[in-house]
Amino acid sequence: MTTAVSILNWNGLDHLKTYLPSVIEHSSLADVQIVLIDNGSTDSSCSWVEENYSGIKIVKLNKNYGFAGGYNRGLEKVIADRFVLLNSDVRVTSGW
């Protein structure tokens, strides 16, 4: 079974720089995919993720659809058996 750890982002470069490393470090199982759903950001958050974490799938939405709308539209483009919706300002630890 595959799990998609899905993080909704809107202009969250600072949050991604601070918290994404812990998600990557503690989510490195073979059946886990980390997905960034970008809600129409105008900052450099998508390019920063592409440059620093090439293994992360990025779903780019054309505008900010809000919290529920962004997740609903983004998750339509992700194939997984399970979905974890994780806020971009969450630091995870081993075994989370």
SVG drawing of the C-alpha trace seen along z (x, -y; Angstrom):
<svg xmlns="http://www.w3.org/2000/svg" viewBox="-13 -36 32 38">
<polyline fill="none" stroke="black" stroke-width="0.4" points="0.0,0.0 1.3,-3.4 0.9,-6.5 1.0,-10.1 2.1,-12.6 0.5,-15.6 1.5,-19.2 -0.6,-22.1 1.5,-25.2 0.8,-28.8 3.8,-31.1 5.2,-29.0 8.9,-29.1 10.0,-29.8 7.8,-27.0 9.2,-24.6 12.8,-25.5 12.1,-25.0 9.8,-21.9 10.2,-19.9 13.6,-18.4 12.0,-16.6 9.2,-15.2 11.7,-13.9 14.0,-12.5 11.3,-10.6 9.1,-9.6 11.7,-7.7 9.9,-4.4 9.7,-2.8 5.9,-3.0 5.7,-6.7 5.5,-9.5 5.8,-13.2 3.6,-15.5 3.6,-19.3 0.3,-20.7 1.0,-24.3 -2.0,-26.5 -0.9,-29.1 2.2,-30.5 3.9,-33.6 7.1,-33.1 9.9,-30.7 8.7,-27.8 8.2,-25.4 11.5,-26.2 13.2,-25.8 11.7,-22.3 12.6,-21.3 16.2,-22.4 16.6,-20.9 14.3,-17.8 13.9,-16.4 12.1,-13.3 9.1,-15.3 6.2,-15.3 4.8,-18.8 1.2,-19.4 0.9,-23.0 -2.5,-24.6 -3.2,-27.7 -4.5,-29.8 -5.2,-29.7 -8.3,-27.6 -8.2,-27.8 -7.5,-24.9 -10.2,-22.4 -10.4,-23.4 -6.6,-23.2 -6.5,-19.8 -9.4,-18.5 -8.0,-19.6 -4.5,-18.5 -5.3,-15.1 -7.2,-14.3 -3.8,-14.2 -2.1,-11.9 -2.3,-8.1 -2.1,-6.4 -3.9,-4.0 -3.7,-6.4 -3.4,-10.1 -1.9,-12.0 -2.7,-15.7 0.1,-17.5 0.2,-21.3 3.4,-22.9 4.3,-24.2 4.6,-20.8 7.9,-19.2 7.7,-15.4 9.9,-13.0 10.9,-9.4 7.9,-7.1 5.4,-9.8"/>
</svg>
